[in-house]
Amino acid sequence: MPARVALALGSGGARGYADIGVIDEIRRRARQIVSVAGSSMAAVVGGMFAAGQLDHYTQWVLGLTQRGVLRELDPLSARGRDQRRACPGSYCRVHR
């Protein structure tokens, strides 16, 4: 039986993305992640992991350009206006 790990992830944009690498390393070492907690960006990363979508999300993040990030945050863009989305606009369109 693999070692079980409960994860408490940090927060903040870049640190939240660094948690992707932390989760990858834990999985590489054949540990079983049994629970995940986090705030801010780490909550998004942890949620994507819990939903089984972390690999897809990672590929989406790696494909973002600076303009793409700004477009996701722009409240006047078509993506920014729809506040009911459970995930970023372009990510939802690509992975549903």
ZIHU-V430641 format. One record per residue. SS is DSSP state (a for helix, b for strand, c for the rest). PHI is phi in whole degrees, -180 to 180 (none if undefined). OMEGA is omega as a letter, one per 40 degrees, with the letter a starting at -180 (999 if undefined). Layout:
ss:SS phi:PHI omega:OMEGA
ss:SS phi:PHI omega:OMEGA
This chain:
ss:c phi:none omega:a
ss:c phi:-70 omega:i
ss:c phi:-61 omega:a
ss:b phi:-100 omega:a
ss:b phi:-129 omega:i
ss:b phi:-106 omega:a
ss:b phi:-103 omega:i
ss:b phi:-117 omega:a
ss:c phi:-91 omega:i
ss:c phi:-75 omega:a
ss:c phi:-138 omega:i
ss:c phi:93 omega:a
ss:a phi:-45 omega:a
ss:a phi:-66 omega:i
ss:a phi:-66 omega:i
ss:a phi:-63 omega:i
ss:a phi:-69 omega:i
ss:a phi:-63 omega:i
ss:a phi:-64 omega:i
ss:a phi:-60 omega:i
ss:a phi:-65 omega:i
ss:a phi:-63 omega:i
ss:a phi:-64 omega:i
ss:a phi:-59 omega:a
ss:a phi:-67 omega:i
ss:a phi:-63 omega:i
ss:a phi:-66 omega:i
ss:a phi:-61 omega:i
ss:c phi:-85 omega:i
ss:c phi:59 omega:i
ss:c phi:-95 omega:i
ss:b phi:-99 omega:i
ss:b phi:-85 omega:a
ss:b phi:-101 omega:i
ss:b phi:-157 omega:a
ss:b phi:-136 omega:i
ss:b phi:-136 omega:i
ss:c phi:-173 omega:i
ss:c phi:-129 omega:i
ss:c phi:58 omega:a
ss:a phi:-64 omega:i
ss:a phi:-65 omega:i
ss:a phi:-66 omega:i
ss:a phi:-64 omega:a
ss:a phi:-62 omega:i
ss:a phi:-62 omega:i
ss:a phi:-66 omega:i
ss:a phi:-64 omega:i
ss:a phi:-63 omega:a
ss:a phi:-61 omega:i
ss:c phi:-85 omega:a
ss:c phi:76 omega:a
ss:c phi:-113 omega:a
ss:a phi:-63 omega:i
ss:a phi:-64 omega:i
ss:a phi:-64 omega:a
ss:a phi:-63 omega:i
ss:a phi:-60 omega:i
ss:a phi:-64 omega:i
ss:a phi:-63 omega:a
ss:a phi:-62 omega:a
ss:a phi:-64 omega:i
ss:c phi:-89 omega:a
ss:c phi:-70 omega:i
ss:c phi:-103 omega:i
ss:a phi:-60 omega:i
ss:a phi:-64 omega:i
ss:a phi:-63 omega:i
ss:a phi:-63 omega:a
ss:a phi:-63 omega:i
ss:a phi:-64 omega:i
ss:a phi:-66 omega:a
ss:a phi:-92 omega:a
ss:c phi:-72 omega:a
ss:c phi:-69 omega:i
ss:c phi:-93 omega:i
ss:c phi:-78 omega:i
ss:a phi:-60 omega:i
ss:a phi:-71 omega:a
ss:a phi:-69 omega:a
ss:a phi:-71 omega:a
ss:c phi:-87 omega:a
ss:c phi:-80 omega:a
ss:c phi:-84 omega:a
ss:c phi:-66 omega:i
ss:c phi:-88 omega:i
ss:c phi:-149 omega:a
ss:c phi:-56 omega:a
ss:a phi:-50 omega:a
ss:a phi:-69 omega:i
ss:a phi:-64 omega:a
ss:a phi:-62 omega:a
ss:a phi:-65 omega:a
ss:a phi:-78 omega:a
ss:a phi:-111 omega:i
ss:c phi:-99 omega:999
